[in-house]
């Protein structure tokens, strides 16, 4: 572990505004935190919290009856993953992303990038955010820059955008745009196994390079390969807004529950 990271995690924490404290703990955005505080749902050391107050180490913060501990501080990292690094927590994998980052606390990836792919990988210690961002039923966007082995044609772009038959299903329609003779960008809202590579192969193309540039509102930007950074407060607040209404359940569970509701309504209607 580098000295810089050690200092970052072992330095004495300074007082922090309550809304920022709640946001960093993964409770909600700062704006929503202010609403919670104003509604009287937040307490500090057993007393009703006040908007704008600051929290120091050792104080007890509750939202309703749930204690929000400083140990629960949410971490979300943007990583520029190099090719050859594997998205796995398997300890026997020497090139795992966990070994590569060697981060001081336990974090895991939000959506995989396969071993040969590069670019933006988000990592966090917050399981709820992982589920809400990655469930296909939430239709959250991921953008990629792809280079293939043959000249791109209008027919190829049209087929990619309308859906390709792979893995026993047809992929969702997606945004595709040519940006070079052999390069195109694609925005997906689902994440089938090696989806882009399989789509290209089904159309007679082979991927030479695949680079993820964006996940929802988070861009890789100028982050150098192999480096990482924490998300900014602005990015986190925007992310919270985008995740409003997102489910952390698998699509199948949601569909089954909807079927049960529909069945119940039909039974009620039949009884009238």
HUJOGI-V250102 format. One record per backbone hydrogen bond with DSSP energy under -0.5 kcal/mol. CO is the residue of the C=O (numbers start at 1). NH is the residue of the N-H. If there is no record, write none. Layout:
# HUJOGI-V250102
co/nh
CO/NH
CO/NH
This chain:
# HUJOGI-V250102
co/nh
2/6
3/7
4/8
5/9
6/10
7/11
16/55
17/21
18/22
19/23
20/24
21/25
22/27
22/28
23/26
24/74
29/33
30/34
31/35
32/36
33/37
34/38
35/39
36/41
36/42
37/40
41/64
42/49
43/62
44/47
47/44
50/53
53/18
55/16
56/59
59/61
60/45
61/68
62/43
62/64
63/66
66/63
67/69
68/61
69/72
70/73
75/125
76/231
77/79
77/123
78/229
79/81
79/121
80/226
81/119
82/85
86/88
86/97
88/98
90/93
92/94
93/96
95/86
96/100
97/101
98/102
108/124
109/111
110/122
113/87
114/117
115/84
118/212
119/81
121/79
122/110
123/77
124/108
125/127
126/130
127/131
128/132
129/133
130/134
131/135
135/138
136/139
141/216
142/188
143/213
143/214
144/146
144/186
145/211
146/184
147/208
147/209
153/157
154/158
155/159
156/160
157/161
158/162
159/163
161/174
164/166
164/171
166/169
169/166
169/171
175/187
177/185
181/152
182/148
183/179
183/180
184/146
185/177
186/144
186/188
187/175
188/142
192/195
194/198
195/199
196/200
197/201
198/202
199/203
200/203
200/205
201/204
206/149
209/147
210/118
211/145
211/213
212/120
213/220
214/143
215/218
217/219
218/215
220/223
224/227
227/80
229/78
232/236
233/237
234/238
235/239
236/240
237/241
238/242
239/243
240/244
241/244
243/246
250/254
251/255
252/256
253/257
254/258
255/259
256/260
257/261
258/262
259/263
260/264
261/265
262/266
263/267
264/268
265/269
266/270
267/271
269/272
